[in-house]
């Protein structure tokens, strides 16, 4: 670790949000952001981190957002909720089914897949749950709307495809222009819990020469979903109230499920390749 990295890590908790995000953006994207007059996609996401819409907090809460989704498109698109305990106890663990997914509601990455409960224990999962609950997700990347979320642990049914794997994450980046149809880019994350790959498609499932973040691309394109039109329609409906939002969906054995709404993808620090895409997406906001 260089001296500059050592110094940054030693003082980052004391930095004001705008300076913290400016330094991190420079390290991840390669240039200092224009926060007063943002032009790129990532710069405009940074502004959202600092000046979030009041709606973002509840709709980023993975439990509260379920009501919004049910009202918008119907509860049949929600992943079945196995348990939503006020506290995770041994009795809660004992009552869980053989397979499930444990999550926390207040940030990204708090996901643990359990395929066979006999291969884990309450103590193991409780330690993980307590670690998640003690994490202030706002402090990680200064996304201010996460500060308002009351931290909870919950459990969902485990979704699998015909191959027995967790289905790909279908991340619909929906830009609602002032007139006309929205512009949609679909980031497909395959084998998330194995060797993840990320590929970008347009709304007609044409593979695009766009890379995002740290995901390597697949050697061959993913097959077009049979229910692509329905997936796009649902993403449009859930995004209709916002200038931009990422709508995450799953296609599990031809049944569509909602994942989450994300208003600040990558906290404005997901590099787009080629770099011109950052400016092109920024012009859509």
C-alpha positions in Angstrom: 0.0 0.0 0.0 1.4 3.4 -1.0 1.8 6.2 1.5 -1.1 8.1 -0.1 -3.4 5.1 0.3 -2.2 4.6 3.9 -2.9 8.3 4.7 -6.3 8.2 2.9 -7.5 5.1 4.9 -6.3 6.7 8.1 -8.4 9.9 7.7 -11.3 8.8 5.5 -13.8 8.5 8.4 -13.2 12.1 9.2 -13.6 13.5 5.7 -16.8 15.3 4.7 -19.0 13.4 2.3 -18.2 15.6 -0.8 -14.5 15.3 -0.3 -14.6 11.6 0.4 -16.6 11.0 -2.8 -14.4 13.2 -4.8 -11.3 11.3 -3.8 -12.9 7.9 -4.3 -14.3 8.9 -7.7 -10.8 10.0 -8.8 -9.3 6.7 -7.7 -12.0 4.6 -9.3 -12.9 6.5 -12.4 -9.6 8.3 -13.1 -10.7 11.9 -12.9 -12.0 14.4 -10.4 -15.8 14.8 -10.6 -17.6 18.0 -11.3 -20.1 18.0 -8.5 -21.5 21.5 -9.1 -22.2 20.9 -12.8 -22.1 17.1 -13.3 -22.2 15.8 -16.9 -21.3 12.1 -16.7 -23.5 9.4 -15.3 -21.2 8.7 -12.4 -21.0 12.4 -11.5 -24.8 12.7 -11.5 -25.0 9.6 -9.3 -22.6 11.2 -6.9 -24.9 14.2 -6.6 -27.7 11.8 -5.8 -25.6 10.3 -3.0 -25.2 13.8 -1.5 -28.7 15.2 -2.3 -31.0 12.2 -2.3 -34.7 12.4 -3.2 -36.7 11.9 0.1 -38.3 8.7 -1.5 -35.0 6.9 -1.9 -34.6 5.8 1.7 -37.8 3.7 2.0 -37.5 2.4 -1.6 -33.9 1.3 -0.9 -35.1 -0.6 2.2 -35.5 -4.2 0.9 -38.4 -4.7 3.2 -40.3 -1.5 2.9 -40.0 -1.5 -0.9 -42.1 -4.6 -1.1 -45.3 -2.6 -0.4 -44.4 -0.2 -3.3 -43.9 -3.1 -5.6 -47.1 -4.8 -4.6 -49.0 -1.6 -5.3 -47.3 -1.0 -8.6 -47.3 -4.4 -10.3 -48.8 -6.9 -7.8 -47.5 -9.0 -4.9 -47.1 -12.1 -7.2 -43.7 -10.6 -8.3 -42.3 -10.6 -4.8 -39.9 -13.3 -3.7 -41.8 -15.3 -1.0 -40.8 -14.0 2.5 -40.0 -16.9 4.8 -39.4 -14.9 8.0 -39.1 -11.2 9.0 -38.2 -11.5 12.7 -37.8 -8.6 15.1 -34.7 -10.5 16.3 -32.8 -13.5 15.0 -33.1 -16.2 17.6 -32.5 -20.0 17.8 -36.2 -20.6 17.5 -36.4 -18.5 14.3 -33.5 -20.6 12.9 -35.2 -23.8 13.8 -38.4 -22.8 12.1 -36.6 -21.9 8.8 -37.0 -24.3 5.8 -34.2 -26.5 4.6 -33.2 -24.0 1.9 -33.5 -20.2 2.1 -31.6 -16.9 1.6 -30.7 -14.7 4.5 -30.5 -10.9 3.8 -30.2 -7.6 5.5 -32.4 -4.8 4.3 -30.1 -1.8 4.6 -27.5 -2.1 2.0 -25.8 -4.1 -0.8 -24.0 -7.4 -0.5 -25.8 -8.6 2.6 -26.9 -11.9 1.0 -26.2 -15.5 2.1 -27.5 -18.5 0.3 -28.3 -21.6 2.3 -29.0 -24.7 0.2 -29.0 -27.1 3.1 -29.7 -26.0 6.7 -27.9 -29.1 8.0 -24.6 -27.6 6.6 -24.8 -24.5 8.7 -25.8 -23.5 12.3 -27.6 -20.8 14.2 -24.3 -19.6 15.6 -22.7 -19.2 12.2 -25.7 -17.3 10.7 -26.1 -15.2 13.9 -22.5 -14.1 13.7 -23.0 -13.1 10.1 -26.3 -11.3 10.9 -24.7 -9.4 13.8 -21.8 -8.3 11.5 -24.3 -7.0 8.9 -26.4 -5.2 11.5 -23.4 -3.5 12.9 -22.4 -2.2 9.5 -23.4 1.4 8.8 -23.9 1.2 5.0 -23.9 4.9 4.6 -20.4 5.1 6.0 -19.1 2.8 3.2 -19.7 5.1 0.3 -21.6 8.1 1.8 -25.0 7.3 0.1 -27.0 9.5 2.4 -30.4 7.9 1.9 -29.2 4.7 3.6 -28.9 6.5 6.9 -32.7 6.5 7.4 -33.1 2.7 7.1 -33.8 0.7 10.3 -31.6 -2.3 10.0 -33.3 -5.7 9.9 -32.5 -9.3 9.0 -35.0 -11.3 6.9 -35.3 -14.6 5.1 -36.6 -15.3 1.6 -37.3 -18.4 -0.4 -34.3 -19.6 -2.5 -34.9 -19.1 -6.2 -33.2 -21.5 -8.6 -33.3 -22.1 -12.3 -33.6 -25.3 -14.3 -29.8 -25.8 -13.8 -30.2 -25.6 -10.0 -28.2 -22.4 -9.8 -29.4 -19.0 -8.5 -30.9 -17.2 -11.6 -28.9 -14.4 -13.2 -29.4 -10.8 -11.9 -31.1 -8.8 -14.6 -30.3 -5.2 -13.8 -32.4 -2.8 -15.9 -30.9 0.7 -16.0 -34.0 2.7 -16.9 -33.6 6.3 -18.1 -37.0 8.1 -18.4 -36.5 10.9 -20.9 -38.8 13.9 -21.0 -40.6 12.5 -24.0 -40.8 9.2 -25.8 -39.9 5.7 -24.6 -37.4 5.2 -21.8 -33.8 4.2 -22.7 -33.0 0.9 -21.1 -29.7 -0.9 -20.6 -29.7 -4.4 -19.1 -26.7 -5.6 -17.1 -26.8 -9.4 -16.8 -24.8 -10.8 -13.9 -24.5 -14.6 -14.3 -23.1 -17.1 -11.7 -23.1 -14.4 -9.0 -22.0 -16.8 -6.3 -19.4 -18.6 -8.4 -17.4 -16.9 -11.2 -19.5 -13.8 -11.9 -19.7 -12.3 -15.4 -21.4 -9.1 -16.5 -22.7 -8.4 -19.9 -24.7 -5.4 -21.2 -27.7 -5.6 -23.5 -30.2 -3.2 -24.9 -34.0 -3.6 -24.4 -34.1 -5.8 -27.5 -31.4 -8.1 -26.1 -28.7 -7.0 -28.5 -25.3 -7.4 -26.9 -23.5 -4.1 -26.4 -19.8 -3.4 -26.2 -20.2 -1.9 -22.8 -18.4 -3.0 -19.6 -19.4 -1.9 -16.1 -17.5 -2.0 -12.9 -15.3 -5.0 -12.2 -17.3 -7.6 -13.9 -15.5 -9.6 -16.7 -17.6 -10.3 -19.8 -18.8 -13.7 -20.9 -17.3 -15.6 -23.8 -20.8 -16.1 -25.3 -24.0 -14.1 -25.1 -26.7 -15.2 -22.8 -29.8 -16.6 -24.5 -32.7 -14.1 -24.9 -35.3 -14.6 -22.2 -38.5 -16.0 -23.6 -40.4 -13.4 -21.5 -38.2 -10.5 -22.3 -41.2 -8.2 -23.2 -42.7 -8.9 -19.8 -39.5 -8.2 -18.0 -39.0 -4.9 -19.8 -42.6 -3.9 -19.2 -42.3 -4.6 -15.4 -39.0 -2.6 -15.3 -40.6 0.3 -17.0 -43.6 0.2 -14.6 -41.4 0.2 -11.5 -39.2 2.9 -12.9 -42.0 5.2 -14.2 -41.9 7.6 -11.2 -38.2 8.4 -11.5 -35.8 10.1 -13.9 -33.5 7.2 -13.5 -33.5 4.0 -11.4 -32.0 0.5 -11.7 -34.6 -2.2 -11.4 -33.3 -5.6 -10.5 -35.4 -8.6 -11.6 -35.0 -12.4 -11.7 -36.3 -14.8 -14.2 -36.6 -18.1 -12.4 -38.1 -20.9 -14.5 -40.0 -18.4 -16.6 -41.5 -16.7 -13.5 -40.5 -13.1 -12.9 -39.5 -11.9 -9.4 -38.5 -8.4 -8.1 -35.0 -8.0 -6.6 -34.5 -4.3 -5.6 -34.5 -0.7 -6.7 -31.1 1.0 -6.8 -30.9 4.8 -7.1 -27.1 5.2 -6.8 -25.5 2.3 -8.6 -21.9 1.8 -7.4 -22.2 5.1 -5.5 -21.1 6.9 -8.6 -17.8 4.8 -8.8 -18.6 2.1 -11.3 -16.3 2.7 -14.3 -18.0 2.4 -17.6 -16.1 1.0 -20.6 -15.5 2.7 -23.0 -15.3 5.9 -21.0 -17.5 7.7 -23.5 -20.5 5.7 -22.2 -20.2 7.6 -18.9 -20.9 10.8 -20.8 -23.6 9.3 -23.0 -25.5 7.9 -20.0 -25.1 11.2 -18.2 -26.8 13.0 -21.1 -29.9 10.8 -20.5 -30.4 12.3 -17.0 
